[in-house]
């Protein structure tokens, strides 16, 4: 890796971050053809294709390796410049982090704010289902991720954060229509359900916990926003799993009732990050772990 031309490596990283050669050229203050030529030269030097020339461009497996190296290099350069007090260092380095919407909305944001106050950094939160954030880490798109996957990515470390608890709930009217006086397991697959997106498996996991089958004929509504998801359940669009903090509030206010209060669903969460001696990344990890100890089930 030390023999790779760093300008070409940085150009590849810019192309991935910006999504197109034209956008990367604007950031690098060169022409799109110069961006293309640098990446082509890098591919010829390595002997492998690094990018698929789509819109947006996509990395190959070899490209993922180079991008991880490029992002680590950029972070190390930035951290060294800050510690040395170099005037040309400019703004703090960008830290892309993959997180789920629920974790961000319920407990993660205060931790992020504390880390930024402690150590200068430019956070870029990339929303992804907690079961898939690890893929962005593997691709080199992010430097850290909150994931439900325990297996570490090569070159990364992983720490157990705890378990985030959910309750299956519905509006009182929806519950009376579909579930009142009826056994839950056989009815659940037939009732309309709300899911965050097509990657969301939390509702299906709850169904398995209570012994219900996943029915292909179930009406499924996709609502990709934590706040809107909650409102969809409150308004009777279907049943869904609600994070404990919100469930307690809605239960007390009479907006939602439990399908099986004695059968909560716990989702384990893990903090993954590159093995990189970065003060900003270390400060962020410390804040996230402290917040998890206070909020999540250990």
Secondary structure, 3 states (H helix, E strand, C coil): CCCCCHHHHHHHHHHHHHCCHHHHHHHHCCCHHHHHHHHHHHHHHHCCCCEECCCCCEECHHHHHHHHHHHHHHHHHHHHHHHHCCHHHCCCCEEEEEECHHHHHHHHHHHHHHHHHHCCCEEEEEECCCCCHHHHHHHCCCCEEEECCCCCCCCEEEEEEEEEEEEEEECHHHHHHHCCCCCHHHHHCCCCEEECCCCCCHHHHHHHHCCCCCCCCCCEEECCCHHHHHHHHHCCCCEEEEEHHHHHHHHHHCCCEECCCCCCEEEEEEEEEECCCCHHHHHHHHHHHHHHHHHCEC
